[in-house]
Amino acid sequence: MTRASGEHSEPQATRDWVPGLEVVVRNRFTGGWSKGFVIEGVLRAPDRRYRLRRKSDHTVLPVSFRTDELRPA
């Protein structure tokens, strides 16, 4: 599928979502996208979720995120 210019391209397979990938995360309050995060770890059971680290202060966030809440930066 071709994407219009300016749109985010998402990794095609979950194997592309690995620690170190820079991402933007959907803000759960406003629905907008927040930048400045890196995947810290992948939680695989019972469903795939991701732990994120904030780039500004290297803090790992206390909640995990689904793939649909993330986009590559």
N, C-alpha and C positions, 0 to 999 in steps of 0.2 A: 504494500500500500504506500502510495506517495503522500507525503505531508506537505502542506503549504509552507512557504518560507516563513521563518520566525517562530514556528511551533517547536515545542520540545520533542525530541525523538526519544522514545523509551527503549530500553534494552529489549530485545526480542524474546529472550529466554530468562528464566529466573536465575540461571547460572551467571548471568551478567551482573546481578545484584550482589556484589561481593564487598567485604570490608575494604575501606579506602575509597570507594566510589563517592564522589561529591554529589550531593543531592539538594533539592529544595523540598520543603515539607509543607503540606497543606495545613494552614492554621485552623485549628478546630473551633476557634471562636468567630473568626471573620470569614473563613472559607477561602481567603487569599493564600498566596504562596510565600513562604519565608525562606530566604537563602542563608548559606553559611553553615551547612551541616555535612557530615561525612558518615557513611555507614560504619559503625563500630563492630557490629556482630549480627549474625543471622540466627534466629530462633526457629527451629524446624518442627516442633511438636506442640500442639496438635496441628497448627497451621503455620505457614511461613510468615514471620514477622521480623522486623528489623530494629535493632538498637542503634541510636544515633548519638554522635558526639558533636557538640557545638564547636566550630572552628575557632571562635574568638577567645574562648577560655579553656578549651579542651574538656569541658564537662560532658559526661555521658548522661543523657536525659533519662529520667526515672520511669518512662513509659516506652512501650514498643509501638511500631507503626506497621500498617499493612502496605503492600506494594502500591495499592491505588491511592495512598496518601503521600507518595513520593514521586519525584521526577528527577532524572539526571540534571545536574547543574549545567 
